[in-house]
Amino acid sequence: MACSNCGSGGGVPKGCQSNGSCGTGGCGKLSVYDWLSNMELPSTDQAFDWVEVRFKNGRKEFFHNAEGLPLQIGDAVAVEAHSGHDIGNVSITGELVKLQMNKKKFKYESEENPNKVYRKASERDLEKWAEARAREKQTMMQSRDVAQRLGLKMKISDVEYQGDGSKATFYYTADERVDFRQLIRELAQLFSVRIEMKQIGARQEA
């Protein structure tokens, strides 16, 4: 799918042109078009204050826009993470977010401390994000060497740095249970970041 609002280079979303942030996460990716974005709400209704944010490889999460920021699809935002903040692009807004939540059985009403949108990403936010993304390939190659040296029967297929560079998630495939406690210790020492391991299936790897 061709897209006229995508950017490329510097670790930010890549696409067919270079006119800003990409709303699809990269050409060829499936996205949800917000057919409700141009509809006017009745004067008594308030706009739904949650957004869906897209990250690397199409990963999506919901965030509470508690400050009522004027967000549009494609905006780069700094969002709350378990520790620190992450950077992603708004993928849908408004009532369509509620529909997606219902589809995914996400009960936003019961969220006592929901993850929040902190702000629209600043120039410095985007610079740090690009720096982190630029390290991902080399980090993956080095982590594979460590796993091989430790004799672990697993394949590290991708690495995703959190937007603030404080955490790296390692996606791996394995045919059997893997004890990667020593791997985590060595990777944390090697890259000086918090480490998370996530197993994925062969289909996700492709």
SULTA-V428591 format. One record per backbone hydrogen bond with DSSP energy under -1.0 kcal/mol. NH is the residue of the N-H (numbers start at 1). CO is the residue of the C=O. E is the energy in kcal/mol with one decimal. If there is no record, write none. Layout:
# SULTA-V428591
nh=NH co=CO e=E
nh=NH co=CO e=E
This chain:
# SULTA-V428591
nh=12 co=9 e=-1.5
nh=19 co=6 e=-1.9
nh=29 co=26 e=-1.6
nh=35 co=33 e=-1.5
nh=37 co=34 e=-1.2
nh=39 co=36 e=-1.4
nh=45 co=42 e=-2.1
nh=51 co=63 e=-2.5
nh=52 co=92 e=-2.1
nh=53 co=61 e=-3.1
nh=54 co=89 e=-3.2
nh=55 co=59 e=-3.6
nh=58 co=55 e=-1.2
nh=59 co=56 e=-1.6
nh=61 co=53 e=-2.0
nh=63 co=51 e=-2.6
nh=64 co=115 e=-2.8
nh=65 co=49 e=-2.6
nh=66 co=64 e=-1.6
nh=68 co=65 e=-1.6
nh=71 co=69 e=-1.9
nh=74 co=90 e=-3.0
nh=75 co=72 e=-2.2
nh=77 co=88 e=-2.7
nh=78 co=119 e=-2.8
nh=79 co=86 e=-2.7
nh=80 co=116 e=-3.0
nh=81 co=84 e=-1.7
nh=86 co=79 e=-2.4
nh=88 co=77 e=-1.9
nh=89 co=54 e=-2.3
nh=90 co=75 e=-2.7
nh=91 co=52 e=-3.2
nh=92 co=52 e=-1.2
nh=97 co=94 e=-1.5
nh=99 co=95 e=-1.7
nh=100 co=96 e=-2.2
nh=101 co=97 e=-2.6
nh=102 co=98 e=-2.3
nh=103 co=99 e=-2.1
nh=104 co=100 e=-2.1
nh=106 co=101 e=-2.9
nh=108 co=106 e=-1.4
nh=110 co=107 e=-1.0
nh=111 co=108 e=-1.2
nh=117 co=64 e=-2.2
nh=118 co=78 e=-2.4
nh=119 co=78 e=-1.4
nh=121 co=76 e=-2.5
nh=126 co=122 e=-2.3
nh=127 co=123 e=-2.0
nh=128 co=124 e=-2.4
nh=129 co=125 e=-2.2
nh=130 co=126 e=-2.5
nh=131 co=127 e=-2.3
nh=132 co=128 e=-2.3
nh=133 co=129 e=-2.7
nh=134 co=130 e=-2.1
nh=135 co=132 e=-1.1
nh=136 co=133 e=-1.3
nh=139 co=135 e=-2.4
nh=140 co=136 e=-2.4
nh=141 co=137 e=-2.2
nh=142 co=138 e=-2.4
nh=143 co=139 e=-2.4
nh=144 co=140 e=-1.9
nh=145 co=141 e=-1.5
nh=146 co=142 e=-1.9
nh=147 co=143 e=-2.5
nh=148 co=144 e=-2.4
nh=149 co=145 e=-2.3
nh=150 co=146 e=-1.9
nh=151 co=148 e=-1.3
nh=152 co=147 e=-2.4
nh=154 co=152 e=-1.7
nh=155 co=173 e=-2.6
nh=157 co=171 e=-2.2
nh=158 co=171 e=-1.4
nh=160 co=169 e=-2.4
nh=162 co=167 e=-3.0
nh=164 co=85 e=-1.3
nh=165 co=162 e=-2.3
nh=168 co=194 e=-2.7
nh=169 co=160 e=-2.8
nh=170 co=196 e=-3.1
nh=171 co=158 e=-2.5
nh=172 co=198 e=-2.2
nh=173 co=155 e=-2.3
nh=180 co=178 e=-1.0
nh=184 co=180 e=-2.6
nh=185 co=181 e=-1.9
nh=186 co=182 e=-2.4
nh=187 co=183 e=-2.8
nh=188 co=184 e=-2.5
nh=189 co=185 e=-1.8
nh=190 co=186 e=-2.4
nh=191 co=187 e=-2.7
nh=192 co=188 e=-1.5
nh=194 co=166 e=-2.4
nh=196 co=168 e=-2.0
nh=198 co=170 e=-2.8
nh=200 co=172 e=-2.7
nh=205 co=201 e=-2.1
nh=206 co=202 e=-1.8
